[in-house]
Amino acid sequence: LEGEPRRRLTVAHPVGVRTLADPDAPWPHGCGERGHASVPADTDLAVRLGVPAGTDLVQERVELLDPDGRPAMLVTSWHRAPPREHTSCRVTVRSHAITRTEADLLGLAVGTAALLVQRTRYDGAGRPVEVADLVLPADRGDVAIPPVSARP
C-alpha cells in the first residue's frame, strides 16, 4: 500500500521478480544510496577473508535498483585496502530475515523473508580478496543455480 497523510491509500504496483543468474556480474540497472566506511574485521569477516580479527577493512554498501528505480537488493562488501583484482568467486545462498538497517534501506518490514547470497572473490592464488552479502528480498527475486556437469 502507498499513501500520504490525509489522502487515500492505494495499492502499489507489485514489484517485479527478477532472477539473479550471476552474483559476480556487474548490476545491469541503477544504484541508489551508497555508503562507505572503515571497519575492523569481526570474527566472521576475519574467517571469511582469511585475516586476523580486528584487521582494518573497507566496507561498502550499495542499494541496487530494479529497472523501475525501486530497491531490488542490498549489497554490503568488505575488503582490505587497496582492492585487488579477482579471478574467481564462490557463492552460497541461505534464508535470511531482514534486519532493521536493511528494512530501512529496502522499504520493507523487519523480519521480511529474504535470500542471503554470500559471495567470496579470490585472487589467482586462491586467496580471498573480497566478501559480500547480497540481501535479496524473497518477493523481489530468486537465484538461478547453474547446472553441474555429470562426473565421469
C-alpha contacts under 8 A as a table, 3 or more apart, distances in Angstrom:
res1	aa1	res2	aa2	distance
1	L	9	L	6.35
1	L	10	T	5.60
1	L	11	V	4.59
1	L	12	A	5.36
2	E	9	L	5.64
2	E	10	T	5.35
2	E	11	V	6.18
2	E	12	A	5.80
3	G	7	R	6.44
3	G	8	R	6.29
3	G	9	L	4.59
3	G	10	T	6.34
4	E	7	R	5.44
4	E	8	R	7.41
4	E	9	L	7.45
15	V	139	D	7.59
15	V	140	R	6.19
16	G	140	R	6.14
16	G	141	G	7.90
17	V	139	D	6.65
17	V	140	R	4.45
17	V	141	G	4.65
17	V	142	D	7.37
18	R	140	R	6.33
18	R	141	G	4.54
18	R	142	D	6.45
19	T	141	G	5.45
19	T	142	D	4.90
19	T	143	V	5.48
19	T	144	A	6.33
20	L	23	P	6.44
20	L	141	G	6.94
20	L	142	D	6.06
20	L	143	V	4.70
20	L	144	A	6.03
21	A	143	V	6.03
21	A	144	A	4.85
21	A	145	I	7.14
21	A	146	P	7.99
22	D	25	A	5.48
22	D	144	A	7.79
23	P	91	V	7.53
23	P	117	V	7.89
23	P	119	R	7.31
24	D	89	C	7.15
24	D	119	R	7.67
27	W	30	G	7.58
27	W	64	L	7.48
29	H	64	L	7.34
29	H	65	L	6.14
29	H	66	D	6.02
29	H	67	P	5.72
30	G	64	L	6.28
30	G	65	L	5.24
30	G	66	D	7.06
30	G	67	P	7.30
30	G	69	G	7.00
31	C	34	R	7.94
31	C	62	V	6.86
31	C	63	E	5.74
31	C	64	L	4.57
31	C	65	L	5.38
32	G	62	V	6.76
32	G	63	E	4.94
32	G	64	L	5.99
32	G	65	L	6.37
32	G	71	P	7.49
33	E	62	V	5.89
33	E	63	E	5.45
34	R	60	E	7.39
34	R	61	R	5.55
34	R	62	V	4.44
34	R	63	E	6.51
35	G	60	E	5.68
35	G	61	R	4.92
35	G	62	V	6.45
36	H	58	V	7.30
36	H	59	Q	5.74
36	H	60	E	4.62
36	H	61	R	6.43
37	A	58	V	5.94
37	A	59	Q	5.17
37	A	60	E	6.60
38	S	56	D	6.65
38	S	57	L	5.68
38	S	58	V	4.74
38	S	59	Q	5.97
39	V	56	D	5.76
39	V	57	L	5.29
39	V	58	V	6.31
39	V	59	Q	6.58
40	P	53	A	7.39
40	P	54	G	4.62
40	P	55	T	5.29
40	P	56	D	4.59
40	P	57	L	5.81
41	A	44	D	7.70
41	A	45	L	5.41
41	A	46	A	5.41
41	A	52	P	7.60
41	A	53	A	5.20
41	A	54	G	4.71
41	A	55	T	5.21
41	A	56	D	6.31
41	A	57	L	6.30
42	D	45	L	5.41
42	D	46	A	5.98
42	D	53	A	5.55
42	D	54	G	6.27
43	T	46	A	5.08
43	T	47	V	6.28
43	T	53	A	5.49
44	D	47	V	5.31
44	D	48	R	6.24
45	L	48	R	4.98
45	L	49	L	5.96
45	L	53	A	7.76
45	L	131	V	7.98
46	A	49	L	5.30
46	A	50	G	5.61
46	A	51	V	4.86
46	A	52	P	5.60
46	A	53	A	5.08
46	A	54	G	7.75
46	A	55	T	7.60
47	V	50	G	5.06
47	V	51	V	6.66
47	V	52	P	7.90
48	R	120	T	7.70
48	R	128	P	7.57
48	R	131	V	7.00
49	L	79	H	7.77
49	L	128	P	5.34
49	L	129	V	6.80
49	L	130	E	6.83
49	L	131	V	6.78
50	G	127	R	7.78
50	G	128	P	6.82
51	V	55	T	6.70
52	P	55	T	5.82
56	D	80	R	6.91
57	L	78	W	6.15
57	L	79	H	5.45
57	L	80	R	4.84
57	L	81	A	6.88
58	V	78	W	5.47
58	V	79	H	5.38
58	V	80	R	5.91
58	V	81	A	6.48
59	Q	76	T	6.92
59	Q	77	S	5.64
59	Q	78	W	4.56
59	Q	79	H	6.89
60	E	76	T	5.60
60	E	77	S	5.25
60	E	78	W	6.48
61	R	74	L	7.24
61	R	75	V	5.60
61	R	76	T	4.27
61	R	77	S	6.44
62	V	74	L	5.98
62	V	75	V	5.37
62	V	76	T	6.57
63	E	71	P	6.51
63	E	72	A	7.54
63	E	73	M	6.06
63	E	74	L	4.64
63	E	75	V	6.42
63	E	105	L	7.37
63	E	106	L	7.75
64	L	71	P	6.00
64	L	72	A	5.68
64	L	73	M	5.19
64	L	74	L	6.01
64	L	75	V	7.40
65	L	68	D	7.52
65	L	69	G	5.23
65	L	70	R	5.20
65	L	71	P	4.47
65	L	72	A	4.92
65	L	73	M	6.89
66	D	69	G	5.34
66	D	70	R	5.45
66	D	71	P	6.24
66	D	72	A	5.27
67	P	70	R	7.51
71	P	74	L	7.90
71	P	106	L	5.62
71	P	107	G	7.74
72	A	106	L	7.49
72	A	136	L	6.93
72	A	137	P	7.44
72	A	140	R	6.38
72	A	141	G	7.86
73	M	106	L	7.36
73	M	134	L	6.78
73	M	135	V	5.62
73	M	136	L	4.85
73	M	137	P	6.84
74	L	102	E	7.30
74	L	105	L	7.85
74	L	106	L	7.37
74	L	134	L	5.72
74	L	135	V	5.11
74	L	136	L	6.83
75	V	132	A	6.71
75	V	133	D	5.73
75	V	134	L	4.43
75	V	135	V	6.33
76	T	132	A	5.45
76	T	133	D	5.30
76	T	134	L	6.54
77	S	130	E	6.90
77	S	131	V	5.58
77	S	132	A	3.94
77	S	133	D	6.34
78	W	130	E	5.73
78	W	131	V	5.48
78	W	132	A	6.26
79	H	83	P	6.46
79	H	129	V	6.17
79	H	130	E	4.61
79	H	131	V	6.70
80	R	83	P	6.18
80	R	129	V	7.33
80	R	130	E	7.59
83	P	129	V	7.34
83	P	130	E	7.88
84	R	123	D	7.58
84	R	129	V	6.21
85	E	123	D	6.42
85	E	129	V	7.60
86	H	89	C	7.68
86	H	121	R	5.81
86	H	122	Y	5.15
86	H	123	D	4.42
86	H	124	G	6.94
86	H	129	V	6.83
87	T	121	R	7.42
87	T	122	Y	6.04
87	T	123	D	5.27
87	T	124	G	5.62
88	S	121	R	5.83
88	S	122	Y	5.33
88	S	123	D	6.86
88	S	124	G	7.68
89	C	119	R	6.73
89	C	120	T	5.40
89	C	121	R	4.20
89	C	122	Y	5.73
90	R	119	R	5.76
90	R	120	T	5.28
90	R	121	R	6.60
91	V	117	V	6.69
91	V	118	Q	5.60
91	V	119	R	4.54
91	V	120	T	6.50
92	T	117	V	5.76
92	T	118	Q	5.26
92	T	119	R	6.69
93	V	115	L	6.61
93	V	116	L	5.64
93	V	117	V	4.54
93	V	118	Q	6.31
94	R	115	L	5.78
94	R	116	L	5.35
94	R	117	V	6.72
95	S	113	A	7.29
95	S	114	A	6.02
95	S	115	L	4.77
95	S	116	L	5.91
96	H	113	A	6.13
96	H	114	A	5.02
96	H	115	L	5.43
96	H	116	L	5.60
96	H	135	V	7.97
97	A	110	V	7.40
97	A	111	G	4.55
97	A	112	T	5.51
97	A	113	A	5.05
97	A	114	A	5.85
98	I	102	E	5.88
98	I	103	A	5.94
98	I	108	L	8.00
98	I	109	A	7.50
98	I	110	V	5.36
98	I	111	G	4.72
98	I	112	T	5.21
98	I	113	A	6.50
98	I	114	A	6.46
98	I	135	V	7.99
98	I	137	P	7.88
99	T	102	E	5.18
99	T	103	A	5.92
99	T	110	V	5.51
99	T	111	G	6.36
100	R	103	A	5.04
100	R	104	D	6.22
100	R	110	V	5.46
101	T	104	D	5.25
101	T	105	L	6.41
102	E	105	L	5.20
102	E	106	L	5.97
102	E	110	V	7.96
103	A	106	L	5.19
103	A	107	G	5.55
103	A	108	L	4.68
103	A	109	A	5.61
103	A	110	V	5.47
104	D	107	G	5.36
104	D	108	L	6.74
105	L	108	L	7.99
108	L	112	T	6.87
109	A	112	T	5.70
112	T	137	P	7.38
113	A	137	P	6.27
113	A	138	A	5.65
113	A	139	D	7.96
114	A	135	V	6.54
114	A	136	L	5.44
114	A	137	P	4.02
114	A	138	A	4.44
114	A	139	D	7.75
115	L	134	L	7.97
115	L	135	V	5.94
115	L	136	L	5.09
115	L	137	P	6.16
115	L	138	A	6.08
115	L	142	D	7.83
116	L	133	D	6.46
116	L	134	L	5.75
116	L	135	V	4.91
116	L	136	L	6.42
117	V	133	D	5.77
117	V	134	L	4.90
117	V	135	V	6.46
117	V	136	L	7.54
118	Q	131	V	7.28
118	Q	132	A	5.74
118	Q	133	D	4.72
118	Q	134	L	6.30
119	R	131	V	5.62
119	R	132	A	5.13
119	R	133	D	6.48
119	R	134	L	7.73
120	T	128	P	6.51
120	T	129	V	7.64
120	T	130	E	5.89
120	T	131	V	4.42
120	T	132	A	6.50
121	R	128	P	5.71
121	R	129	V	5.75
121	R	130	E	5.25
121	R	131	V	6.29
122	Y	125	A	7.61
122	Y	126	G	5.26
122	Y	127	R	5.18
122	Y	128	P	4.35
122	Y	129	V	5.41
122	Y	130	E	7.24
123	D	126	G	5.33
123	D	127	R	5.48
123	D	128	P	6.47
123	D	129	V	6.31
124	G	127	R	7.47
128	P	131	V	7.49
136	L	140	R	6.97
136	L	141	G	6.39
136	L	142	D	7.68
137	P	140	R	5.40
137	P	141	G	6.55
138	A	141	G	5.75
138	A	142	D	6.79
